[in-house]
Amino acid sequence: MNNLAIIGLATMGKNLAKNFASKGKQVAVFNRTYLRTEELISEQVIGIIGYQELSECIKSLEIPRVVVVLVKAGEAVDHTIEQLLPLLSANDTIIEMGNSHFRDTLARQTLCKKNNIYLIGCGISGGEEGALYGPSLMPSGDKTAMSHILPLLELIAAKDFNGNPCVTNLGAEGSGHFVKMIHNGIEYAMMQGIAEVYDMMRFLGIEHEDQVEFFNTANSGSTTSYLLEITTKVLKRMEQGIPFIDQIVDVAGSKGTGKWTVQTALELDVAIPTISAALMARMMSSRAQALKPLVIDLEHEIESIHPTLFTQQFVTSTLHGIFVTSYLQGLEIILAANKQYDWNIDLKEVLRIWQGGCIIRSQVLTELNGIFDSPVALQNLYTDTLEEISSAVRVLASLSGDMPRPIVHASYDYVVALLSETLPTNFIQGLRDYFGAHGFELKDKPGSYTGGWYPGRPMTKME
Ligand code: 2AM
């Protein structure tokens, strides 16, 4: 009997099947188009058995059955689950690993529950390599099903900094895909940070080899990260004597998870300016492309910056500051979701399972452990981050040319606002009350008040 099935054999599904097989599992595989199944069969991987019919594939499984679904997010997932339900029996488990919206997962879980089938929504990060050698896995759902499938997932997951599997039960239904969504929002921001530092370098006319060296050295100590590791690799690629990156069109694609993160943060009233700036920067890149005829020659006065300002320390600390604000904002959304949805996602576990396999793995994660439990530690982190990013803002201000720097500025505004003793929002309250009697609070009196702006309309306490 086969131990589990994998449905959907695009790169991720295929590599996940190989990962399970390499750990001694007998994996039944199926794909809508048989050609992909045939291709995988032709690789003759021990432990992988291909099926032409879904029903045969499911029949071949030990009971209770475990079926991993890794098809295109959206309708394909619904379609696959619909096909699976009549073939499964009570207490079987579907593990849905697509990049699904957590609300879709909730709806699918309800449907499966009606059929006495467990559905575990499981975020997966790590790209193709991660799927093959060890991804970070973010599952959530029914406890009984989870206790059955966690040992399986632990087998194939990446390892954290202490050698434990990068997988945990995130708890309530939907929270696994939620955490994956947040992961992706953070990923958008970290990448935008790297792109902006690269932009500063080319703006300043820093030689290609020096750019590589700056990033290569930045990938050490507290900023050691997968994204900086691949930054050097992407930057180094040369084609016909010039950096290949120069031949790539400057319009960023996206599959929606960054947008979902920002939408969700808005719904939960959480300010995430760094992550939003990263999303907006991608959107602006399409708009700018559409407006290419309007391009003008912007000033590039590279002499205006003193070379001693653009140092390794500057590069590393700017990246560190942006990484920290990106993570903090993602974690803030999770905290708000715990409250709003009555979830119990353990931030320490989230920080742990992101240490290995996933795209946003980095040493910075260790600095954030327990950060929201200690106001002093949080204040110190904000203060250090402010120092890092404000130096970036000052160096950039000393450039006399024009260059968009959305993430640097958003991150700076974020920490500086959180640390400021006063904000100008008192003025907004004054204006709102003047035109709309929306009320305000006073520093020296409890309660809400309104009025006092017009003769004959004294300030009154609001009910
Ligand atoms: P395919 O090879 O038949 O296209 C990523 O696109 C994966 O999702 C592929 O394995 C693809 O199968 C599968 N997929 C896409 N749409 C699907 C659908 N409606 N039903 C089942 N699988 C689908």
Residues whose N, C-alpha, C, O or C-beta is under 5 A from the ligand:
A	BS01	2AM	G8 L9 A10 N31 R32 T33 R36 L70 V71 K72 A76 H79 T80
